[in-house]
C-alpha cells in the first residue's frame, strides 16, 4: 500500500483568542508543491478567510474530478481512443446532513472531452465514465453522491 502525506502549516496572527484570526495556511506536498489554502469565505467571512486560497471543499471537489479524469484517460487509451483534451467544470454542493452538521452532499462532474479521430459512441462513453468512477480511489473513499454529467 502507498502512503500519501500532506503537511499543513498555520501560524497565529495574534488575534486567536478574539476569534478574528486568519484561516490562511499552506499545504506542502512531498513533490515540493506549496498551495495557499484557507477556509472558504462561504464559511468564515473575509478578512479572516482568504478567497485566493484553496479551501478544503474545493480541494475535495478537485480531487474527485482529477481522480476520475486520470482513470478515464487510462481506460480510453486502453480502448484505443485518442484523447487530446479533457476539461471539467466540477461542482460540490454543501448541504445539511443533520443538526449542526454540514457536508459536501453532492459532487457533479461535467467532463468535456475532445478526441483525435473518432471518439466513442454515447453508450461507450457512458461506460468509460462508469468504469472510471468505479475505479477512482477518491470516489471510493467517500459517501457523497457523485454525478457525472457527460454530453
MODELLER restraints for C-alpha pairs under 7 A, 6 or more apart:
rsr = mdl.restraints
at = mdl.atoms
rsr.add(forms.Gaussian(group=physical.xy_distance, feature=features.Distance(at['CA:5:A'], at['CA:29:A']), mean=6.70, stdev=0.5))
rsr.add(forms.Gaussian(group=physical.xy_distance, feature=features.Distance(at['CA:5:A'], at['CA:30:A']), mean=6.84, stdev=0.5))
rsr.add(forms.Gaussian(group=physical.xy_distance, feature=features.Distance(at['CA:6:A'], at['CA:27:A']), mean=6.59, stdev=0.5))
rsr.add(forms.Gaussian(group=physical.xy_distance, feature=features.Distance(at['CA:6:A'], at['CA:28:A']), mean=5.85, stdev=0.5))
rsr.add(forms.Gaussian(group=physical.xy_distance, feature=features.Distance(at['CA:6:A'], at['CA:29:A']), mean=5.06, stdev=0.5))
rsr.add(forms.Gaussian(group=physical.xy_distance, feature=features.Distance(at['CA:7:A'], at['CA:27:A']), mean=5.67, stdev=0.5))
rsr.add(forms.Gaussian(group=physical.xy_distance, feature=features.Distance(at['CA:7:A'], at['CA:28:A']), mean=4.98, stdev=0.5))
rsr.add(forms.Gaussian(group=physical.xy_distance, feature=features.Distance(at['CA:7:A'], at['CA:29:A']), mean=6.36, stdev=0.5))
rsr.add(forms.Gaussian(group=physical.xy_distance, feature=features.Distance(at['CA:8:A'], at['CA:26:A']), mean=5.82, stdev=0.5))
rsr.add(forms.Gaussian(group=physical.xy_distance, feature=features.Distance(at['CA:8:A'], at['CA:27:A']), mean=4.78, stdev=0.5))
rsr.add(forms.Gaussian(group=physical.xy_distance, feature=features.Distance(at['CA:8:A'], at['CA:28:A']), mean=6.49, stdev=0.5))
rsr.add(forms.Gaussian(group=physical.xy_distance, feature=features.Distance(at['CA:9:A'], at['CA:25:A']), mean=5.67, stdev=0.5))
rsr.add(forms.Gaussian(group=physical.xy_distance, feature=features.Distance(at['CA:9:A'], at['CA:26:A']), mean=5.27, stdev=0.5))
rsr.add(forms.Gaussian(group=physical.xy_distance, feature=features.Distance(at['CA:9:A'], at['CA:27:A']), mean=6.58, stdev=0.5))
rsr.add(forms.Gaussian(group=physical.xy_distance, feature=features.Distance(at['CA:10:A'], at['CA:24:A']), mean=6.98, stdev=0.5))
rsr.add(forms.Gaussian(group=physical.xy_distance, feature=features.Distance(at['CA:10:A'], at['CA:25:A']), mean=4.62, stdev=0.5))
rsr.add(forms.Gaussian(group=physical.xy_distance, feature=features.Distance(at['CA:10:A'], at['CA:26:A']), mean=6.70, stdev=0.5))
rsr.add(forms.Gaussian(group=physical.xy_distance, feature=features.Distance(at['CA:12:A'], at['CA:21:A']), mean=6.86, stdev=0.5))
rsr.add(forms.Gaussian(group=physical.xy_distance, feature=features.Distance(at['CA:13:A'], at['CA:21:A']), mean=6.27, stdev=0.5))
rsr.add(forms.Gaussian(group=physical.xy_distance, feature=features.Distance(at['CA:13:A'], at['CA:22:A']), mean=6.64, stdev=0.5))
rsr.add(forms.Gaussian(group=physical.xy_distance, feature=features.Distance(at['CA:15:A'], at['CA:21:A']), mean=4.85, stdev=0.5))
rsr.add(forms.Gaussian(group=physical.xy_distance, feature=features.Distance(at['CA:20:A'], at['CA:48:A']), mean=6.30, stdev=0.5))
rsr.add(forms.Gaussian(group=physical.xy_distance, feature=features.Distance(at['CA:21:A'], at['CA:48:A']), mean=5.87, stdev=0.5))
rsr.add(forms.Gaussian(group=physical.xy_distance, feature=features.Distance(at['CA:22:A'], at['CA:48:A']), mean=4.37, stdev=0.5))
rsr.add(forms.Gaussian(group=physical.xy_distance, feature=features.Distance(at['CA:22:A'], at['CA:49:A']), mean=6.18, stdev=0.5))
rsr.add(forms.Gaussian(group=physical.xy_distance, feature=features.Distance(at['CA:23:A'], at['CA:38:A']), mean=5.25, stdev=0.5))
rsr.add(forms.Gaussian(group=physical.xy_distance, feature=features.Distance(at['CA:23:A'], at['CA:39:A']), mean=5.77, stdev=0.5))
rsr.add(forms.Gaussian(group=physical.xy_distance, feature=features.Distance(at['CA:23:A'], at['CA:48:A']), mean=5.79, stdev=0.5))
rsr.add(forms.Gaussian(group=physical.xy_distance, feature=features.Distance(at['CA:23:A'], at['CA:49:A']), mean=5.37, stdev=0.5))
rsr.add(forms.Gaussian(group=physical.xy_distance, feature=features.Distance(at['CA:24:A'], at['CA:37:A']), mean=5.81, stdev=0.5))
rsr.add(forms.Gaussian(group=physical.xy_distance, feature=features.Distance(at['CA:24:A'], at['CA:38:A']), mean=4.34, stdev=0.5))
rsr.add(forms.Gaussian(group=physical.xy_distance, feature=features.Distance(at['CA:24:A'], at['CA:49:A']), mean=6.29, stdev=0.5))
rsr.add(forms.Gaussian(group=physical.xy_distance, feature=features.Distance(at['CA:24:A'], at['CA:50:A']), mean=6.02, stdev=0.5))
rsr.add(forms.Gaussian(group=physical.xy_distance, feature=features.Distance(at['CA:25:A'], at['CA:36:A']), mean=6.21, stdev=0.5))
rsr.add(forms.Gaussian(group=physical.xy_distance, feature=features.Distance(at['CA:25:A'], at['CA:37:A']), mean=5.18, stdev=0.5))
rsr.add(forms.Gaussian(group=physical.xy_distance, feature=features.Distance(at['CA:25:A'], at['CA:38:A']), mean=5.85, stdev=0.5))
rsr.add(forms.Gaussian(group=physical.xy_distance, feature=features.Distance(at['CA:26:A'], at['CA:34:A']), mean=6.62, stdev=0.5))
rsr.add(forms.Gaussian(group=physical.xy_distance, feature=features.Distance(at['CA:26:A'], at['CA:35:A']), mean=5.69, stdev=0.5))
rsr.add(forms.Gaussian(group=physical.xy_distance, feature=features.Distance(at['CA:26:A'], at['CA:36:A']), mean=4.85, stdev=0.5))
rsr.add(forms.Gaussian(group=physical.xy_distance, feature=features.Distance(at['CA:26:A'], at['CA:37:A']), mean=5.44, stdev=0.5))
rsr.add(forms.Gaussian(group=physical.xy_distance, feature=features.Distance(at['CA:27:A'], at['CA:34:A']), mean=5.58, stdev=0.5))
rsr.add(forms.Gaussian(group=physical.xy_distance, feature=features.Distance(at['CA:27:A'], at['CA:35:A']), mean=5.12, stdev=0.5))
rsr.add(forms.Gaussian(group=physical.xy_distance, feature=features.Distance(at['CA:27:A'], at['CA:36:A']), mean=6.52, stdev=0.5))
rsr.add(forms.Gaussian(group=physical.xy_distance, feature=features.Distance(at['CA:27:A'], at['CA:37:A']), mean=6.58, stdev=0.5))
rsr.add(forms.Gaussian(group=physical.xy_distance, feature=features.Distance(at['CA:28:A'], at['CA:34:A']), mean=4.57, stdev=0.5))
rsr.add(forms.Gaussian(group=physical.xy_distance, feature=features.Distance(at['CA:28:A'], at['CA:35:A']), mean=6.59, stdev=0.5))
rsr.add(forms.Gaussian(group=physical.xy_distance, feature=features.Distance(at['CA:36:A'], at['CA:53:A']), mean=4.81, stdev=0.5))
rsr.add(forms.Gaussian(group=physical.xy_distance, feature=features.Distance(at['CA:36:A'], at['CA:54:A']), mean=6.29, stdev=0.5))
rsr.add(forms.Gaussian(group=physical.xy_distance, feature=features.Distance(at['CA:37:A'], at['CA:53:A']), mean=4.12, stdev=0.5))
rsr.add(forms.Gaussian(group=physical.xy_distance, feature=features.Distance(at['CA:37:A'], at['CA:54:A']), mean=4.47, stdev=0.5))
rsr.add(forms.Gaussian(group=physical.xy_distance, feature=features.Distance(at['CA:37:A'], at['CA:55:A']), mean=5.64, stdev=0.5))
rsr.add(forms.Gaussian(group=physical.xy_distance, feature=features.Distance(at['CA:38:A'], at['CA:49:A']), mean=5.82, stdev=0.5))
rsr.add(forms.Gaussian(group=physical.xy_distance, feature=features.Distance(at['CA:38:A'], at['CA:50:A']), mean=5.69, stdev=0.5))
rsr.add(forms.Gaussian(group=physical.xy_distance, feature=features.Distance(at['CA:38:A'], at['CA:53:A']), mean=5.10, stdev=0.5))
rsr.add(forms.Gaussian(group=physical.xy_distance, feature=features.Distance(at['CA:38:A'], at['CA:54:A']), mean=5.99, stdev=0.5))
rsr.add(forms.Gaussian(group=physical.xy_distance, feature=features.Distance(at['CA:38:A'], at['CA:55:A']), mean=5.09, stdev=0.5))
rsr.add(forms.Gaussian(group=physical.xy_distance, feature=features.Distance(at['CA:39:A'], at['CA:49:A']), mean=5.54, stdev=0.5))
rsr.add(forms.Gaussian(group=physical.xy_distance, feature=features.Distance(at['CA:39:A'], at['CA:55:A']), mean=5.08, stdev=0.5))
rsr.add(forms.Gaussian(group=physical.xy_distance, feature=features.Distance(at['CA:39:A'], at['CA:56:A']), mean=6.95, stdev=0.5))
rsr.add(forms.Gaussian(group=physical.xy_distance, feature=features.Distance(at['CA:40:A'], at['CA:49:A']), mean=6.40, stdev=0.5))
rsr.add(forms.Gaussian(group=physical.xy_distance, feature=features.Distance(at['CA:40:A'], at['CA:51:A']), mean=6.83, stdev=0.5))
rsr.add(forms.Gaussian(group=physical.xy_distance, feature=features.Distance(at['CA:40:A'], at['CA:55:A']), mean=5.18, stdev=0.5))
rsr.add(forms.Gaussian(group=physical.xy_distance, feature=features.Distance(at['CA:41:A'], at['CA:49:A']), mean=5.45, stdev=0.5))
rsr.add(forms.Gaussian(group=physical.xy_distance, feature=features.Distance(at['CA:41:A'], at['CA:51:A']), mean=6.07, stdev=0.5))
rsr.add(forms.Gaussian(group=physical.xy_distance, feature=features.Distance(at['CA:61:A'], at['CA:90:A']), mean=6.65, stdev=0.5))
rsr.add(forms.Gaussian(group=physical.xy_distance, feature=features.Distance(at['CA:61:A'], at['CA:91:A']), mean=6.53, stdev=0.5))
rsr.add(forms.Gaussian(group=physical.xy_distance, feature=features.Distance(at['CA:61:A'], at['CA:92:A']), mean=5.87, stdev=0.5))
rsr.add(forms.Gaussian(group=physical.xy_distance, feature=features.Distance(at['CA:61:A'], at['CA:107:A']), mean=6.64, stdev=0.5))
rsr.add(forms.Gaussian(group=physical.xy_distance, feature=features.Distance(at['CA:63:A'], at['CA:138:A']), mean=6.93, stdev=0.5))
rsr.add(forms.Gaussian(group=physical.xy_distance, feature=features.Distance(at['CA:64:A'], at['CA:138:A']), mean=5.73, stdev=0.5))
rsr.add(forms.Gaussian(group=physical.xy_distance, feature=features.Distance(at['CA:64:A'], at['CA:139:A']), mean=6.14, stdev=0.5))
rsr.add(forms.Gaussian(group=physical.xy_distance, feature=features.Distance(at['CA:65:A'], at['CA:90:A']), mean=6.39, stdev=0.5))
rsr.add(forms.Gaussian(group=physical.xy_distance, feature=features.Distance(at['CA:65:A'], at['CA:109:A']), mean=6.37, stdev=0.5))
rsr.add(forms.Gaussian(group=physical.xy_distance, feature=features.Distance(at['CA:67:A'], at['CA:136:A']), mean=5.65, stdev=0.5))
rsr.add(forms.Gaussian(group=physical.xy_distance, feature=features.Distance(at['CA:67:A'], at['CA:138:A']), mean=6.63, stdev=0.5))
rsr.add(forms.Gaussian(group=physical.xy_distance, feature=features.Distance(at['CA:68:A'], at['CA:132:A']), mean=5.65, stdev=0.5))
rsr.add(forms.Gaussian(group=physical.xy_distance, feature=features.Distance(at['CA:68:A'], at['CA:133:A']), mean=5.90, stdev=0.5))
rsr.add(forms.Gaussian(group=physical.xy_distance, feature=features.Distance(at['CA:68:A'], at['CA:136:A']), mean=5.70, stdev=0.5))
rsr.add(forms.Gaussian(group=physical.xy_distance, feature=features.Distance(at['CA:71:A'], at['CA:132:A']), mean=4.95, stdev=0.5))
rsr.add(forms.Gaussian(group=physical.xy_distance, feature=features.Distance(at['CA:71:A'], at['CA:135:A']), mean=6.99, stdev=0.5))
rsr.add(forms.Gaussian(group=physical.xy_distance, feature=features.Distance(at['CA:71:A'], at['CA:136:A']), mean=6.64, stdev=0.5))
rsr.add(forms.Gaussian(group=physical.xy_distance, feature=features.Distance(at['CA:72:A'], at['CA:128:A']), mean=6.42, stdev=0.5))
rsr.add(forms.Gaussian(group=physical.xy_distance, feature=features.Distance(at['CA:72:A'], at['CA:129:A']), mean=6.33, stdev=0.5))
rsr.add(forms.Gaussian(group=physical.xy_distance, feature=features.Distance(at['CA:72:A'], at['CA:132:A']), mean=5.06, stdev=0.5))
rsr.add(forms.Gaussian(group=physical.xy_distance, feature=features.Distance(at['CA:75:A'], at['CA:128:A']), mean=6.69, stdev=0.5))
rsr.add(forms.Gaussian(group=physical.xy_distance, feature=features.Distance(at['CA:76:A'], at['CA:128:A']), mean=6.97, stdev=0.5))
rsr.add(forms.Gaussian(group=physical.xy_distance, feature=features.Distance(at['CA:81:A'], at['CA:119:A']), mean=6.10, stdev=0.5))
rsr.add(forms.Gaussian(group=physical.xy_distance, feature=features.Distance(at['CA:82:A'], at['CA:115:A']), mean=5.47, stdev=0.5))
rsr.add(forms.Gaussian(group=physical.xy_distance, feature=features.Distance(at['CA:82:A'], at['CA:116:A']), mean=5.36, stdev=0.5))
rsr.add(forms.Gaussian(group=physical.xy_distance, feature=features.Distance(at['CA:83:A'], at['CA:114:A']), mean=5.98, stdev=0.5))
rsr.add(forms.Gaussian(group=physical.xy_distance, feature=features.Distance(at['CA:83:A'], at['CA:115:A']), mean=4.41, stdev=0.5))
rsr.add(forms.Gaussian(group=physical.xy_distance, feature=features.Distance(at['CA:83:A'], at['CA:116:A']), mean=6.21, stdev=0.5))
rsr.add(forms.Gaussian(group=physical.xy_distance, feature=features.Distance(at['CA:84:A'], at['CA:114:A']), mean=5.66, stdev=0.5))
rsr.add(forms.Gaussian(group=physical.xy_distance, feature=features.Distance(at['CA:84:A'], at['CA:115:A']), mean=5.40, stdev=0.5))
rsr.add(forms.Gaussian(group=physical.xy_distance, feature=features.Distance(at['CA:84:A'], at['CA:116:A']), mean=6.13, stdev=0.5))
rsr.add(forms.Gaussian(group=physical.xy_distance, feature=features.Distance(at['CA:85:A'], at['CA:113:A']), mean=5.70, stdev=0.5))
rsr.add(forms.Gaussian(group=physical.xy_distance, feature=features.Distance(at['CA:85:A'], at['CA:114:A']), mean=5.06, stdev=0.5))
rsr.add(forms.Gaussian(group=physical.xy_distance, feature=features.Distance(at['CA:86:A'], at['CA:111:A']), mean=6.73, stdev=0.5))
rsr.add(forms.Gaussian(group=physical.xy_distance, feature=features.Distance(at['CA:86:A'], at['CA:112:A']), mean=5.78, stdev=0.5))
rsr.add(forms.Gaussian(group=physical.xy_distance, feature=features.Distance(at['CA:86:A'], at['CA:113:A']), mean=4.52, stdev=0.5))
rsr.add(forms.Gaussian(group=physical.xy_distance, feature=features.Distance(at['CA:86:A'], at['CA:114:A']), mean=6.48, stdev=0.5))
rsr.add(forms.Gaussian(group=physical.xy_distance, feature=features.Distance(at['CA:87:A'], at['CA:111:A']), mean=5.60, stdev=0.5))
rsr.add(forms.Gaussian(group=physical.xy_distance, feature=features.Distance(at['CA:87:A'], at['CA:112:A']), mean=5.22, stdev=0.5))
rsr.add(forms.Gaussian(group=physical.xy_distance, feature=features.Distance(at['CA:87:A'], at['CA:113:A']), mean=6.49, stdev=0.5))
rsr.add(forms.Gaussian(group=physical.xy_distance, feature=features.Distance(at['CA:88:A'], at['CA:109:A']), mean=6.51, stdev=0.5))
rsr.add(forms.Gaussian(group=physical.xy_distance, feature=features.Distance(at['CA:88:A'], at['CA:110:A']), mean=5.20, stdev=0.5))
rsr.add(forms.Gaussian(group=physical.xy_distance, feature=features.Distance(at['CA:88:A'], at['CA:111:A']), mean=4.23, stdev=0.5))
rsr.add(forms.Gaussian(group=physical.xy_distance, feature=features.Distance(at['CA:88:A'], at['CA:112:A']), mean=6.06, stdev=0.5))
rsr.add(forms.Gaussian(group=physical.xy_distance, feature=features.Distance(at['CA:89:A'], at['CA:109:A']), mean=6.52, stdev=0.5))
rsr.add(forms.Gaussian(group=physical.xy_distance, feature=features.Distance(at['CA:89:A'], at['CA:110:A']), mean=5.34, stdev=0.5))
rsr.add(forms.Gaussian(group=physical.xy_distance, feature=features.Distance(at['CA:89:A'], at['CA:111:A']), mean=6.79, stdev=0.5))
rsr.add(forms.Gaussian(group=physical.xy_distance, feature=features.Distance(at['CA:90:A'], at['CA:108:A']), mean=5.60, stdev=0.5))
rsr.add(forms.Gaussian(group=physical.xy_distance, feature=features.Distance(at['CA:90:A'], at['CA:109:A']), mean=4.45, stdev=0.5))
rsr.add(forms.Gaussian(group=physical.xy_distance, feature=features.Distance(at['CA:90:A'], at['CA:110:A']), mean=5.77, stdev=0.5))
rsr.add(forms.Gaussian(group=physical.xy_distance, feature=features.Distance(at['CA:91:A'], at['CA:107:A']), mean=5.66, stdev=0.5))
rsr.add(forms.Gaussian(group=physical.xy_distance, feature=features.Distance(at['CA:91:A'], at['CA:108:A']), mean=5.25, stdev=0.5))
rsr.add(forms.Gaussian(group=physical.xy_distance, feature=features.Distance(at['CA:91:A'], at['CA:109:A']), mean=6.64, stdev=0.5))
rsr.add(forms.Gaussian(group=physical.xy_distance, feature=features.Distance(at['CA:92:A'], at['CA:104:A']), mean=6.15, stdev=0.5))
rsr.add(forms.Gaussian(group=physical.xy_distance, feature=features.Distance(at['CA:92:A'], at['CA:106:A']), mean=5.80, stdev=0.5))
rsr.add(forms.Gaussian(group=physical.xy_distance, feature=features.Distance(at['CA:92:A'], at['CA:107:A']), mean=4.35, stdev=0.5))
rsr.add(forms.Gaussian(group=physical.xy_distance, feature=features.Distance(at['CA:92:A'], at['CA:108:A']), mean=6.38, stdev=0.5))
rsr.add(forms.Gaussian(group=physical.xy_distance, feature=features.Distance(at['CA:93:A'], at['CA:104:A']), mean=5.46, stdev=0.5))
rsr.add(forms.Gaussian(group=physical.xy_distance, feature=features.Distance(at['CA:93:A'], at['CA:105:A']), mean=5.99, stdev=0.5))
rsr.add(forms.Gaussian(group=physical.xy_distance, feature=features.Distance(at['CA:93:A'], at['CA:106:A']), mean=5.22, stdev=0.5))
rsr.add(forms.Gaussian(group=physical.xy_distance, feature=features.Distance(at['CA:93:A'], at['CA:107:A']), mean=6.27, stdev=0.5))
rsr.add(forms.Gaussian(group=physical.xy_distance, feature=features.Distance(at['CA:94:A'], at['CA:102:A']), mean=6.76, stdev=0.5))
rsr.add(forms.Gaussian(group=physical.xy_distance, feature=features.Distance(at['CA:94:A'], at['CA:103:A']), mean=5.53, stdev=0.5))
rsr.add(forms.Gaussian(group=physical.xy_distance, feature=features.Distance(at['CA:94:A'], at['CA:104:A']), mean=4.32, stdev=0.5))
rsr.add(forms.Gaussian(group=physical.xy_distance, feature=features.Distance(at['CA:94:A'], at['CA:105:A']), mean=5.75, stdev=0.5))
rsr.add(forms.Gaussian(group=physical.xy_distance, feature=features.Distance(at['CA:95:A'], at['CA:102:A']), mean=5.55, stdev=0.5))
rsr.add(forms.Gaussian(group=physical.xy_distance, feature=features.Distance(at['CA:95:A'], at['CA:103:A']), mean=5.63, stdev=0.5))
rsr.add(forms.Gaussian(group=physical.xy_distance, feature=features.Distance(at['CA:95:A'], at['CA:104:A']), mean=6.20, stdev=0.5))
rsr.add(forms.Gaussian(group=physical.xy_distance, feature=features.Distance(at['CA:95:A'], at['CA:105:A']), mean=5.66, stdev=0.5))
rsr.add(forms.Gaussian(group=physical.xy_distance, feature=features.Distance(at['CA:96:A'], at['CA:102:A']), mean=4.41, stdev=0.5))
rsr.add(forms.Gaussian(group=physical.xy_distance, feature=features.Distance(at['CA:96:A'], at['CA:103:A']), mean=6.42, stdev=0.5))
rsr.add(forms.Gaussian(group=physical.xy_distance, feature=features.Distance(at['CA:97:A'], at['CA:103:A']), mean=6.52, stdev=0.5))
rsr.add(forms.Gaussian(group=physical.xy_distance, feature=features.Distance(at['CA:104:A'], at['CA:144:A']), mean=6.67, stdev=0.5))
rsr.add(forms.Gaussian(group=physical.xy_distance, feature=features.Distance(at['CA:105:A'], at['CA:144:A']), mean=5.13, stdev=0.5))
rsr.add(forms.Gaussian(group=physical.xy_distance, feature=features.Distance(at['CA:105:A'], at['CA:145:A']), mean=6.28, stdev=0.5))
rsr.add(forms.Gaussian(group=physical.xy_distance, feature=features.Distance(at['CA:106:A'], at['CA:144:A']), mean=5.52, stdev=0.5))
rsr.add(forms.Gaussian(group=physical.xy_distance, feature=features.Distance(at['CA:106:A'], at['CA:145:A']), mean=4.70, stdev=0.5))
rsr.add(forms.Gaussian(group=physical.xy_distance, feature=features.Distance(at['CA:106:A'], at['CA:146:A']), mean=5.79, stdev=0.5))
rsr.add(forms.Gaussian(group=physical.xy_distance, feature=features.Distance(at['CA:107:A'], at['CA:145:A']), mean=6.24, stdev=0.5))
rsr.add(forms.Gaussian(group=physical.xy_distance, feature=features.Distance(at['CA:107:A'], at['CA:146:A']), mean=4.74, stdev=0.5))
rsr.add(forms.Gaussian(group=physical.xy_distance, feature=features.Distance(at['CA:107:A'], at['CA:147:A']), mean=6.24, stdev=0.5))
rsr.add(forms.Gaussian(group=physical.xy_distance, feature=features.Distance(at['CA:108:A'], at['CA:146:A']), mean=5.79, stdev=0.5))
rsr.add(forms.Gaussian(group=physical.xy_distance, feature=features.Distance(at['CA:108:A'], at['CA:147:A']), mean=4.73, stdev=0.5))
rsr.add(forms.Gaussian(group=physical.xy_distance, feature=features.Distance(at['CA:108:A'], at['CA:148:A']), mean=5.87, stdev=0.5))
rsr.add(forms.Gaussian(group=physical.xy_distance, feature=features.Distance(at['CA:109:A'], at['CA:147:A']), mean=6.11, stdev=0.5))
rsr.add(forms.Gaussian(group=physical.xy_distance, feature=features.Distance(at['CA:109:A'], at['CA:148:A']), mean=4.77, stdev=0.5))
rsr.add(forms.Gaussian(group=physical.xy_distance, feature=features.Distance(at['CA:109:A'], at['CA:149:A']), mean=6.02, stdev=0.5))
rsr.add(forms.Gaussian(group=physical.xy_distance, feature=features.Distance(at['CA:110:A'], at['CA:148:A']), mean=6.09, stdev=0.5))
rsr.add(forms.Gaussian(group=physical.xy_distance, feature=features.Distance(at['CA:110:A'], at['CA:149:A']), mean=4.96, stdev=0.5))
rsr.add(forms.Gaussian(group=physical.xy_distance, feature=features.Distance(at['CA:110:A'], at['CA:150:A']), mean=5.85, stdev=0.5))
rsr.add(forms.Gaussian(group=physical.xy_distance, feature=features.Distance(at['CA:111:A'], at['CA:150:A']), mean=5.92, stdev=0.5))
rsr.add(forms.Gaussian(group=physical.xy_distance, feature=features.Distance(at['CA:133:A'], at['CA:139:A']), mean=6.79, stdev=0.5))
